[in-house]
Amino acid sequence: MSYLLLQKQANVDALRTAAGQSCSGRACQAIYVDLGATVWSNNDKEAGQGWFVRHYEKQGIKFDRLLLWEARPISPPSQVYQQLPLPLLHKYQYFNMPATANMSLPSHPLNVIKDIAQPGDFVVLKLDIDNSAVEMSILNAFLQDYEAFSLVDEFFFEHHVKFGPMLQHWRKTVDPKASLSDSYQLFLKLRQRGWRAHSWV
């Protein structure tokens, strides 16, 4: 994961000042949204929520709120919190249910972000639910909604495309219609629109 260049707090502050962005009625927050969150791990060799929180902290960014979706039933439910640091407990919202692609539902991640985030917040969105159709539906929803798109600052996406070295790992989760070239074009589009978009595995 060392190839990921995470945003720094100083850069966030400078960008917000330059854009004249602020928050109304509360201090601006750092918000982490994870679609495909599994469970917290203290092992830095495991790429997941724990890794992101720890490594953002090294950049000076401490999350004020964490919202996490995981489709795989976690049993027993207490496993969700087994390794979670206690100081994060009051910031931590874990939904052991699939992230929905149904825009009419309030629980759609786009609707949740629009409900809680303000322009001055720093919002990280990670998308890795191993379901290409749902992933692309969620991502396209953001691309089609200027307000929601503008609320997200940094984006991480494991785009499962037809790429030989990864097929043995991704298997049935690969989008049969998407090539590596398509993935490059997608990330270019996201970056041109303003997201710090990262491909990761």
PyMOL commands that set and color helices and strands:
alter all, ss='L'
color gray80, all
select helices_A, chain A and resi 9-19+49-58+77-81+86-91+109-116+132-143+146-151+164-173+180-193
alter helices_A, ss='H'
color red, helices_A
select strands_A, chain A and resi 30-35+65-69+92-95+122-127+154-157+196-199
alter strands_A, ss='S'
color yellow, strands_A
deselect
rebuild
show_as cartoon
